[in-house]
Amino acid sequence: MFLRLAHLTRYDYSAPVSFAPHALYLRPSESSRQRLHNFDLTISPAARRIATTDPLDNALDWAFFTPDQISDRLEFRSELMVETLDSNPFDFFLKPTALTFPFAYDPAEQVALAPSLALRADTPVAELRSWLALHLPAPPTDTVQFLTALNHAVHQALRYTRRDEPGIQSAGTTLALGSGSCRDYAVLFIELCRLQGLAARFVSGYLFEPPPPGVAQPVPPAMHAWAEVYLPGAGWRGLDATRGIFCDDAFIPVAHAAIAESVNPVQGTFYGLSNVTSTLYTHLAIEKL
């Protein structure tokens, strides 16, 4: 599927400020399941852009501003065309050792996957075990069926709330509230997987989801978050707990990480008077070609 995206992120400041370097995770990843055919990034005020990769091989763009660049607005505008190829999310094979759950990763996998197996410091292990006992009392032994059931259980147990403010809820907070945004769903699902010995990581990206027919004022699209679980033989497979599904070609991965906060789309700060405030505005348009 070919998709065209236009994404604007703008910060308006109450007084002119100058800017520190900004790290940008806005350029979609390229893999056997996704091809990036075009990517244009415009930054205002003008900045020196350096395209590179981070330690996890995510596409990372740095924006460097000169000290004399003073403005009351900072804007990042990206336009791109991407081809997604993962139309059948179940088109994979598992190693025989991973067909049933629980299974063990081999020693080499355990070393490589260690960051994605470690629970967050703020994860309430006892609460998560109790939640699993209540919501998944008889888990399937087939690995794919188990992940499907766990993903569905998280989806059914929570109420979606769109949150535009920064930050990610801990798994404990999401359980206590019974609600969260897509990034909160993802973190809870990841921690539930890690608790049971499954390597899982956070993914930031886009989702093409056209509004149902007849909807006069659809909810505007925004960046999305989901999880990936490593399955021996199949590699990293995406699961979206917000929708309770495996990820297909409607999902456009941009960046992944064991620590969710490390791949926030725009990261940076500004220099100004102590009482300067900022307002965030975003606009995203996704079109199927």
Phi and psi in degrees as a GROMACS rama.xvg file:
@    title "Ramachandran Plot"
@    xaxis  label "Phi"
@    yaxis  label "Psi"
@TYPE xy
-96.856  130.686  PHE-2
-130.66  139.44  LEU-3
-113.057  133.696  ARG-4
-127.066  143.612  LEU-5
-130.284  120.917  ALA-6
-129.35  123.045  HIS-7
-116.5  130.108  LEU-8
-124.921  123.014  THR-9
-133.111  136.421  ARG-10
-114.551  123.524  TYR-11
-105.683  129.952  ASP-12
-109.626  148.734  TYR-13
-72.7813  -12.8994  SER-14
-154.653  158.215  ALA-15
-59.7101  141.397  PRO-16
-138.971  168.439  VAL-17
-113.504  171.105  SER-18
-129.105  138.505  PHE-19
-79.6463  167.4  ALA-20
-57.4846  144.139  PRO-21
-117.427  136.891  HIS-22
-99.3646  130.951  ALA-23
-123.368  119.053  LEU-24
-105.178  79.7541  TYR-25
-125.109  -13.5412  LEU-26
-92.8587  117.335  ARG-27
-58.0902  150.268  PRO-28
-73.2686  160.206  SER-29
-120.155  133.134  GLU-30
-157.02  -174.374  SER-31
-67.0346  -14.8448  SER-32
-108.97  2.59518  ARG-33
-157.466  133.032  GLN-34
-121.585  131.773  ARG-35
-99.3029  114.629  LEU-36
-93.8722  -23.4411  HIS-37
-159.691  140.934  ASN-38
-150.935  118.328  PHE-39
-122.301  131.205  ASP-40
-124.538  121.954  LEU-41
-113.474  131.423  THR-42
-122.162  133.016  ILE-43
-137.011  126.557  SER-44
-65.2615  160.537  PRO-45
-56.6283  139.22  ALA-46
-137.905  156.239  ALA-47
-80.0813  122.727  ARG-48
-103.988  131.421  ARG-49
-123.069  118.104  ILE-50
-90.0399  126.912  ALA-51
-149.216  -163.011  THR-52
-132.616  155.304  THR-53
-92.7386  -177.525  ASP-54
-61.365  -18.956  PRO-55
-98.421  11.0576  LEU-56
68.862  21.6248  ASP-57
-73.6255  147.479  ASN-58
-69.4418  123.147  ALA-59
-130.006  126.576  LEU-60
-109.518  131.826  ASP-61
-103.399  137.699  TRP-62
-115.253  119.82  ALA-63
-111.56  128.213  PHE-64
-110.752  147.207  PHE-65
-80.9491  151.97  THR-66
-59.9275  -24.519  PRO-67
-89.0399  3.53432  ASP-68
-83.6085  105.234  GLN-69
-114.649  132.311  ILE-70
-157.924  157.437  SER-71
-101.684  15.3387  ASP-72
-149.639  140.159  ARG-73
-129.559  128.433  LEU-74
-135.678  134.726  GLU-75
-123.35  122.506  PHE-76
-125.9  118.78  ARG-77
-116.818  139.904  SER-78
-131.209  133.235  GLU-79
-153.552  161.427  LEU-80
-129.361  130.026  MET-81
-130.856  148.071  VAL-82
-114.579  118.916  GLU-83
-102.79  137.449  THR-84
-118.926  -4.18701  LEU-85
-89.7229  61.1179  ASP-86
-67.9276  -30.207  SER-87
-112.617  101.804  ASN-88
-68.537  -9.02934  PRO-89
-105.382  14.5984  PHE-90
-85.4188  73.3785  ASP-91
-153.53  164.777  PHE-92
-117.965  149.405  PHE-93
-109.901  147.505  LEU-94
-61.0038  147.093  LYS-95
-53.3614  -32.6828  PRO-96
-71.0693  -14.0747  THR-97
-111.135  10.4992  ALA-98
-69.6689  -31.901  LEU-99
-117.418  151.807  THR-100
-115.932  138.142  PHE-101
-80.2568  154.881  PRO-102
-134.043  168.936  PHE-103
-116.468  137.355  ALA-104
-72.2683  150.468  TYR-105
-74.3913  166.664  ASP-106
-55.6808  -41.365  PRO-107
-65.4137  -40.7882  ALA-108
-64.1237  -40.5695  GLU-109
-60.6803  -39.7618  GLN-110
-65.3452  -47.7675  VAL-111
-67.6833  -31.7124  ALA-112
-94.6715  0.104375  LEU-113
-49.3981  -46.4512  ALA-114
-61.9289  -29.3746  PRO-115
-90.5428  3.54089  SER-116
-106.635  -14.1813  LEU-117
-84.6576  128.679  ALA-118
-69.6493  149.613  LEU-119
-67.2623  153.368  ARG-120
-63.7266  -27.2489  ALA-121
-94.6107  12.6117  ASP-122
-83.5979  123.274  THR-123
-83.618  95.1308  PRO-124
-58.7143  -46.6414  VAL-125
-62.1049  -40.8831  ALA-126
-64.5471  -39.6264  GLU-127
-67.7549  -37.5586  LEU-128
-64.944  -40.4259  ARG-129
-65.2506  -39.454  SER-130
-63.1384  -42.8343  TRP-131
-63.2822  -42.452  LEU-132
-62.2295  -32.9321  ALA-133
-81.5485  -43.3477  LEU-134
-95.5043  -15.743  HIS-135
-140.486  64.0114  LEU-136
-68.7395  -27.8673  PRO-137
-129.699  73.8038  ALA-138
-66.0978  142.331  PRO-139
-62.5614  154.075  PRO-140
-93.3406  -20.3581  THR-141
-68.1616  129.721  ASP-142
-60.1801  -48.4183  THR-143
-65.8433  -40.9245  VAL-144
-65.7534  -36.0203  GLN-145
-62.7058  -47.3654  PHE-146
-64.0841  -38.4698  LEU-147
-61.0467  -44.0438  THR-148
-66.9286  -41.5692  ALA-149
-65.6531  -44.8469  LEU-150
-60.1961  -43.3179  ASN-151
-66.9603  -37.62  HIS-152
-63.5001  -43.0629  ALA-153
-63.8871  -44.0083  VAL-154
-58.5919  -43.6118  HIS-155
-73.791  -28.6647  GLN-156
-82.8203  -17.8464  ALA-157
-113.116  160.479  LEU-158
-112.797  127.276  ARG-159
-73.5058  134.239  TYR-160
-134.817  121.453  THR-161
-74.9355  124.011  ARG-162
-120.009  118.232  ARG-163
-90.9274  -13.9805  ASP-164
-73.9453  153.753  GLU-165
-69.7998  165.351  PRO-166
102.125  158.622  GLY-167
-125.6  133.252  ILE-168
-68.8504  146.802  GLN-169
-69.2719  161.516  SER-170
-60.4135  -36.8353  ALA-171
-64.6976  -41.5869  GLY-172
-64.4256  -42.1527  THR-173
-62.9211  -40.7959  THR-174
-65.1214  -41.8882  LEU-175
-65.725  -40.6456  ALA-176
-79.0114  -28.6981  LEU-177
72.264  19.4292  GLY-178
-156.112  166.252  SER-179
172.774  175.553  GLY-180
-89.0413  -178.576  SER-181
-59.5534  -38.3474  CYS-182
-68.8272  -28.5356  ARG-183
-74.6724  -40.4361  ASP-184
-57.1355  -46.2301  TYR-185
-62.2323  -44.8448  ALA-186
-64.2965  -41.7954  VAL-187
-61.1396  -46.5495  LEU-188
-61.4001  -42.6676  PHE-189
-59.9849  -45.1155  ILE-190
-67.2451  -35.6837  GLU-191
-64.3091  -39.2468  LEU-192
-65.6321  -47.9757  CYS-193
-63.2752  -35.7407  ARG-194
-57.8768  -28.2473  LEU-195
-104.225  14.5261  GLN-196
85.9039  14.2469  GLY-197
-99.3502  128.758  LEU-198
-71.9911  126.191  ALA-199
-140.569  146.887  ALA-200
-138.691  163.36  ARG-201
-92.1121  141.032  PHE-202
-127.683  131.251  VAL-203
-109.167  137.109  SER-204
-175.993  -149.975  GLY-205
-125.118  158.43  TYR-206
-134.884  125.629  LEU-207
-87.9358  113.157  PHE-208
-140.837  87.9096  GLU-209
-64.1643  146.141  PRO-210
-67.2698  151.108  PRO-211
-60.5549  151.884  PRO-212
-58.3434  139.697  PRO-213
88.1469  -2.20558  GLY-214
-81.8426  114.998  VAL-215
-73.1205  -39.2179  ALA-216
-129.237  80.7565  GLN-217
-67.0242  155.832  PRO-218
-66.5836  126.548  VAL-219
-64.5473  143.053  PRO-220
-67.8715  157.439  PRO-221
-147.198  169.031  ALA-222
-60.5088  151.123  MET-223
-124.188  163.665  HIS-224
-139.299  145.069  ALA-225
-152.902  -170.97  TRP-226
-120.451  156.749  ALA-227
-125.828  139.603  GLU-228
-116.523  136.764  VAL-229
-88.7228  121.579  TYR-230
-117.571  120.432  LEU-231
-54.5632  126.872  PRO-232
95.8523  -36.4733  GLY-233
-98.0273  -22.0187  ALA-234
80.0808  -155.25  GLY-235
-78.9764  123.856  TRP-236
-120.229  133.554  ARG-237
-84.4286  139.332  GLY-238
-135.009  131.711  LEU-239
-109.736  101.077  ASP-240
-69.0098  -24.2082  ALA-241
-60.6565  -34.0168  THR-242
-110.905  -9.4909  ARG-243
73.7052  32.2072  GLY-244
-133.17  161.771  ILE-245
-75.2209  149.86  PHE-246
-82.7663  135.608  CYS-247
-117.534  -154.468  ASP-248
-78.3003  3.34013  ASP-249
-81.8338  -12.2993  ALA-250
-97.2361  136.329  PHE-251
-121.826  93.7543  ILE-252
-66.0226  138.584  PRO-253
-110.506  -50.7904  VAL-254
-150.955  151.142  ALA-255
-131.593  156.54  HIS-256
-166.684  154.369  ALA-257
-72.0712  -31.7985  ALA-258
-104.61  112.738  ILE-259
-57.1366  -42.2188  ALA-260
-66.0892  -17.3962  GLU-261
-75.9769  -10.8827  SER-262
-118.91  32.6636  VAL-263
-55.4026  139.142  ASN-264
-58.711  -40.2796  PRO-265
-127.218  124.174  VAL-266
-131.736  123.523  GLN-267
170.927  179.978  GLY-268
-142.867  176.791  THR-269
-132.435  164.915  PHE-270
-117.377  127.238  TYR-271
-169.935  -172.91  GLY-272
-63.7172  155  LEU-273
-63.7085  -22.6618  SER-274
-97.1558  9.36067  ASN-275
-71.2824  133.988  VAL-276
-115.513  161.997  THR-277
-132.383  151.84  SER-278
-127.079  131.298  THR-279
-97.3269  134.303  LEU-280
-130.619  133.613  TYR-281
-132.254  151.412  THR-282
-146.812  132.328  HIS-283
-132.919  132.398  LEU-284
-126.89  129.045  ALA-285
-125.134  127.879  ILE-286
-129.436  133.365  GLU-287
-84.7519  129.956  LYS-288
